[in-house]
Amino acid sequence: MTTLFDPIQLGDIALANRIAMAPLTRNRAVEGNKPGPMTVEYYRQRATAGLIIAEASPISPTAQGYLDTPGIWNDEQVAAWQSVTQVVHAEGGKIVLQLWHVGRISHTSLLPDGEVPVSSTDQVANASTFTRDGFVPVSQPRALRDDEIPGLIEDYRRAARNAIAAGFDGVEIHAANTYLIEQFLRDSVNDRSGPYGGSIENRARLLLEVVQAVTGEIGAGRTGIRLSPMTTFTAPLDSNPQALYGYVVEQLAPFGLAYLHVIEGETGGTRTPDGKPFDYAALRRTFKGPWMVNNGYSRDLALQTVADGQADLVAFGRPFISNPDLVRRLRDGATLNELRADKLYGGGAEGYIDYPTLAA
């Protein structure tokens, strides 16, 4: 029987166990949107995870949506990330970087020269973001022109190339949580016409072109993707999520990606939002490659899900924040540290790199 603690091969990436650290925005980048020394220590402490998916990282200056998030668009950021990947590898871990464009979930104060955010639409989101003034409502976006999209795709390609140069084992394309790619996917947000609007095929076009660019640059065996069919984090559900994501996964299957990472239910919330059903198993039957699940997994549920073959890996988010040695605690059935929720976003070492391990 397969267990949560058995090794697994994800494309070109060999993992020691099937426990992933989910990407977690912590807003502690230093000047220049770079990871600093505290971030190096943060990831070193958690390197026993089979796979660390490093925090979402903007692919360009105009992709940023939250204060002090580390980017991957220039050489200085690449050099800073190298300190992270080197220490994780020295500890025997594997780490990929999540490639991020927030789209309309941003604020003009965070963007170069006060630019407005871009999206599939000019509709403002009912959402807030984290700025120097704390949490504030997001700014009015503008709809990307069709002729701007090749440049956007090139930003993803360059970011993937930079991630490999920084020593990451691969990348995860962030197509979840109602950020830019999902703003194109969902008909609840995408109100455009032309090649990137209207039909499911057109709304999925941007995602598939990004996947084509990234896999062409670094290889499918080093590329994963994250989807969230049922989350309403900053946008309503699509009118037919099953059809939309069924088509998306059908189109992704032939690429031979390293893995597909699916958030089940509402991100950070209930696994069955509003009691609305969604057949995740149907997507898995279509994809066939390594299948990672996420959202509210307890130790018992994670063990059972992998043992039953319902998933190949389980990603944990907040438990990894407060438990740097989460793998050992899950193996031993040990008590977990309490999360300090007031220290999640921004700040210093407290609530970041000072959580105790069992050994301590």
N, C-alpha and C positions, 0 to 999 in steps of 0.2 A: 504494500500500500504506500503510495506517495505521501510524504509528509511536508509540512510547512518548512522544515529544516533541511530538506534534501537539496542538492545542487540542481541547477537548471541552465540550459543554454538558450540565450535570447539572441538569435541571429549570430552576430560575431562576438557577442559578449557572454562570457561564462560567469555564472553567479554561484556563490557558495551556499546560498539558501534562497528561499522564495518569499522573503520579507522585503518589501520595498519601503523606502522613506519617500512619502509623497512630497511634491513641491510645495514649499511653505514660504510665503512672503513675510519677511521679518523687518523690512525697512531699516536696515542698519548699514547700508553702503556708505563708504567714505567719499570724500570729494572726488568728482569725476565719475560718479556712478560706478565705483569699483568695490569689490569685496575687500575688506580690510583684515587686519590680524585677528580680530575676534571671530570673523566669519571662517577663517582658516581653522581655528580651534573648534568652533561649532561643528563643522563637518568632520573633523578628525575624531571627535568624541563619538560620532554616530556611524563610523565606518564599518561596524560589524553588520550593518544592513546588507542583504544580498545586493541590493541596488539602491543607491541614493539618486533621486531625481532632484537636482539642485533647484533652488527657487527660480520662479519665472523671471526671465531676463529679457528686457526690451531689445529688439533687433536693430533699432535705430533711435536717434534722439526724439523723433516724432511718434515713436511707439510707446513711450513712457506714459503711465497713468497714475502712479503713486510716488510719493516722496521717497528718495533714498533707496531705490531698487537698483541692483547692479546690472549693468548692460553688457553687451557682447558685440559692440559695433566698432571698437577701435583698438589699436595695438596696446594702449595702456591697460585697458580692461582685460585683454587677453593675458598680458603679463601678470596681472593681479590674480586672475583665476588660476594661473599655473601653480601658485602657492597652495591653492585649495586642492587641486587634482593630485599634486605630488604627495601631499600628506595623506590623502585618502588612499592612494595606491600603496604608500609605504605601510599603511595599517592593514593592507590586504583587501581593501574595498574596491567597488566599482561605482562610477558616478557618471551620469549623463546630465545635460543642461536642457532645461525647458525653454524653448524659443517663444517669445511673447510679443504680441502686438495687442494693446488693449482696445484699439478702435475708439469708440465714443466714450469709454469709461476713463475720462481724463479731465484735466483742467488746464486752461490757458497758462496759468502760472507755472506749470510743470514743463511746458513745451518751448522750444527755441523761439525767441522773439515774440512770445505770446501768441503763437499760432493757435488756431482752433483745431480740436481733434478731428480725425477723419473716420468715416464709417461707410457702411453700405447705404446709409440714409442720412438725412439731415434732421431726423427726429431726435430730440434730446431724451436721454435715458432718465428714468426715475431712480436715481442712484447717487451715492456720494463717493468721494475719494479722499485720500489722505494727503494733505499738503502741509506747508509750514504753519498754516493757520488751523491745523487739525482737520477733522473731517468736514468737507464742504460739498455742496451739490456739484455734480459734474457740469462741464460747459456744453453749450450748444455745438454739435458737430456739423461738419459739411460732408456731403456724399462724395466719395472718391470718383473722379472721372475714369472712364474705361481706359483712357490712354495713360493714366498714372499707375495702373495695376502691374504692368511689366516691371516698373521700378520697385514696387512693393515686393514682388516675387524675388527680385534680385537681392533685396535686403535680407530675405530669409536665406537665400543661398549663401550670401557672404557671412551671415551669422553662424550658419552650420559649419562653414569652413573655419571660421574663427574659433568655434568651440573645439574642434579637433586640434587646432593649433595650440589651444589652451590646455590640452591634455585630457579632455573629456573622452570617455569611452563611446559616446554617441550623443544624440539629442532626442528630445521629445518635443514634437510640434504641438503647441497648445491650441487646440481647436475646441475648447470647452469653456464652461463658466461664462458664457455669453460675451466673450471678448471678440476681437475683430472677425476671426474666421467664422465664429458662430453667428455673428451679426449678418454675415452673408448667407449662412445656411438657412436661418429661420425666416419663414414668411411673416412672422410676427414683427420682424425688424426690417427685413429686406423689402423695400417697396420700389426698387428700381426696375427699369426695363432694360432691354438689350441682353448681351451675352452673359451677364452675371446676375440677372434677375428674372423673376417669373417662375419658370418650371423648376422642379427639384434638380434636374440635370444642370440648369444654369446656375442655381444657387450653390451647388456643390462644386462648380468649376474652379473657384479660387482655391479651395482646399486641395483639390486634386492637382492643380498646377503648382502649388507650393510643395506638395509631396514629391512631385516629379522633379522639381528643382533641387530639393534637399537630397533626395536619394541619388540623383545624378551627380551631386557634388561629393557626398561622403559614403554612399552605399546604403542600400535598404537594410542591411544587417546591422547598421548602427543608428537606425532611425525608428523611433516609436511615435505614437500619436495618442492624444488624450481627447476623449469625447464625453459629453454630459447630456444625454438625450432628454432628461427630465428635470434639469435644474432650472429654476426661475430666478437666479441670483440678481440679474439686472434687466431681465426681459421675459415676456410671456413665452410659453411653450409654442413650438410650431403647431400649425393646425393639424398635422398628421405626423407626429414624431416617428411612429413605427415605419412608415413609408420612407420618410426622409433619411433616417439613420440606417435603415435597411439598404437603401440605395448606396449611401456613403460607404458602408462596410463592404458591400458587394464590389464596389470600385476599388477599394483599398486592398482587397484580398490578393490580387495578382502581383502586387508590388513585392511581396515577401518581406514585409516589415519585421523588425526585431520583436515588436509586441504592440498590442492595442490595450490601452489603459482606459477603463470605463468607470465613470462615477455613477453609481447606482442610486437613483433617487435625487433628492435635493442636496446640493453641495453643503456639507456641514450640518445637515438636518435629516428629516425623515427619509427613510429608504422607499417609502410609497407616498409621494406627495399627493394630497387630496384624494387618496385612494385610487389614483389613476394607474391602471396596469400598463406595464411595458415588458415585452418579451426579449429580455437580454440574451436568453439562450439561443434565440433564433439568429441573433447577430453572431454569436460565437460559432454556431454551425457554419455560417457563411465564411467567417474569417479564417478559421482553422489554425492560425499561428498562435504563439504564446499570448495568453489572455490574462490581463491583470485587472483585479477588481478593487474597488475603493468605496468607502463611506460607511462609517459607523460599525466597523468590524470589531467584535470582541475576540478574545483569544479563542474561545470555544467555536464561534462561528467561523473564524479563519481556518482553524484546524480542520473542521468538518468540510468546509468548502473545497479545500485542496484535496483532502482525502477522498471525497466523492467525485473528484474530477470536474467540478463545476467551474474551477478556475485554476490557472497554473501558478499565479502569484497573488499576494494580497498586499496592497499599499496602505500604510498607516500614516496619518497626518499628525494631529495634535499629540497622540501618545508618544511620538518621537521627539516632540519639543521638550516634554518634561521628563523623558526617560532616554538618555543617550545610549543606555545599554538595553534597549527594548528587546532586542533579539534574545538576550539571556533571560530577561524577565518572562518573556513568552515561553521560552523553553522550560523554565523552572516553575511556571505558574506563580511567579512572585507578585507581590503587591506593586501597583504603579504609583509613582509620585503624583501629587496633585498639581494640576496646571495652574500657573499664575496668569490668568487671562488679561490682567491689566498690563502685562509686560510683553504682549505679543508683538506690538507694532512700534518700532522705534525704541530708543533708549540705549542702554549700555549692556554690561555683562549680566546684570541681574535679570533673571528670567530668560536668559539666553545661553550662557555657558557655565552657569553655576548650579545646575540641577545635579544632585548626588547620584552616583552609581551604587549598585549593590555592594561592590567591592569596597567602596569608600565607607 
